[in-house]
Amino acid sequence: MKGLITTLVLFICITISVEVLSESSSFKDRVLPISSTVNSIISIEGADRITKTMQKHVDEGRLPGVMTMISHKGNIVYGKALGMRDIESEDPLELDDIFRIYSMTKPITSTAIMMLVEKGKISLDDPVSKFIPAFENLEVLAEDGTRRAAKRAISIRHLLSHTSGLTYGKFGDSKVDKIYLAADLFRAKNLNHFVNNVAKLPLLSHPGEKWNYSVSTDILGFVVQVASGKPFEDFLAEEIFKPLKMDDTAFWVPKDKIERFVSRYQILDDNLQLKDSFKDSKYNSKPAIISGGGGLVSTASDYIRFAQMLLQGGQLEGVRLLQPETVDMMRSTQLPESHEPITIPGWIPPAYGFGLGFATLIDQEVTSDADHNGIFRWGGVANTFFWIDPEVELIAMVWTQLDPFLVYSLENEFQSLVYQAIEETKKKEFNEIK
């Protein structure tokens, strides 16, 4: 039986109601503790408002399905799966279904790197060429079209903070971006081939001199492989996923879990159209390139455990992956003031710096969102998003499987609803004290 969870609605200030088809639900067994306290952070009205808003998106055909989840102080306080896992088969979305998380892979890869830093196998200031010799003697493409020697080597720190001078190709229109597109890097036969192909291309800027979103984290995946002596996917499975009980997170979906894999859709002519069916997706077999920048699939229960580990300073349920000071470094901006703020139009407003794997809010006065400094976040191109709020001890996620990226302001809307519900609870508590 697929999933075993039919619905999970957590309303605060009352006893939480969890409907399951089986007491042995895999979701219930692996997710963070489910709150059953009478006092928590999300108001009843706020929880209802979130559910109705997301259901409206589904009912009006804007989203095929949507999963939302909130944890506070290590307990799930709200979770809901709405709409369809697969429209064609009329199969409802469930909370333990498996999503393509794309660039939400990056924080996991960055965590792997920092684990190796703590073990002394990597230094943040090591040149990448120490692990990948092809990254020696790189060149920058000058404005006149000539190639010139880079002023300095790319370091591990540059890769983590996206100041390496690399790019993606699909997010910019520079000459270097066009060269990346023409190179068709992700058709490489394996990860080794991929990183060596990247090293042949000119840099967009001198390392350390500009923030630019790029394939840097894919390069880091290969560094993990070289430094650890293990295949990258094995390192993640053994050192992160197994200790954190992230049983459904991997680079492909095994046959016995395909019925939980969510189909991906796209908006064409204002209608939802199937783009990648769960039945014959490329994710149903091992990929040629194990992408540390965007290759993982995961579930809500898995990823919220990973996020909780970060929120708790590198440990979860007695398992420590990182030291607190390492996590503090990762979630603090590592960019010089001249590089800040970063922005991704339509998503990351010009109020953020970038740490070692995350965008982190540094100027709450600039953003119109319900934000405050110290929040760190990232997302994936199929519109999966998460943020961590250390001040409130909160993690929130909203996931769908839809193209194009940012077709709707889904995360911003969800974030506003979450903090509105929190403010309602605070006002109620204040009035009760009065």
Secondary structure as UniProt FT lines:
FT   STRAND          5..9
FT   TURN            12..13
FT   STRAND          17..20
FT   TURN            23..24
FT   HELIX           26..30
FT   HELIX           44..59
FT   TURN            60..61
FT   STRAND          65..72
FT   TURN            73..74
FT   STRAND          75..86
FT   TURN            87..90
FT   STRAND          91..92
FT   TURN            95..96
FT   STRAND          98..100
FT   HELIX           102..105
FT   HELIX           106..118
FT   TURN            119..120
FT   TURN            124..125
FT   HELIX           128..130
FT   HELIX           133..135
FT   STRAND          139..141
FT   TURN            143..144
FT   STRAND          147..149
FT   HELIX           156..160
FT   TURN            161..162
FT   HELIX           175..183
FT   HELIX           185..187
FT   HELIX           191..199
FT   TURN            207..208
FT   HELIX           216..228
FT   HELIX           232..236
FT   HELIX           237..241
FT   HELIX           242..244
FT   TURN            247..248
FT   HELIX           255..260
FT   STRAND          264..268
FT   TURN            269..270
FT   STRAND          271..276
FT   HELIX           282..284
FT   TURN            292..294
FT   STRAND          297..298
FT   HELIX           300..311
FT   TURN            312..313
FT   STRAND          315..316
FT   TURN            317..318
FT   STRAND          319..320
FT   HELIX           324..330
FT   HELIX           337..339
FT   STRAND          342..344
FT   TURN            345..347
FT   STRAND          348..354
FT   STRAND          359..361
FT   TURN            364..366
FT   TURN            373..374
FT   STRAND          376..380
FT   TURN            381..383
FT   STRAND          384..389
FT   TURN            390..393
FT   STRAND          394..399
FT   STRAND          402..403
FT   TURN            405..406
FT   HELIX           410..433
//
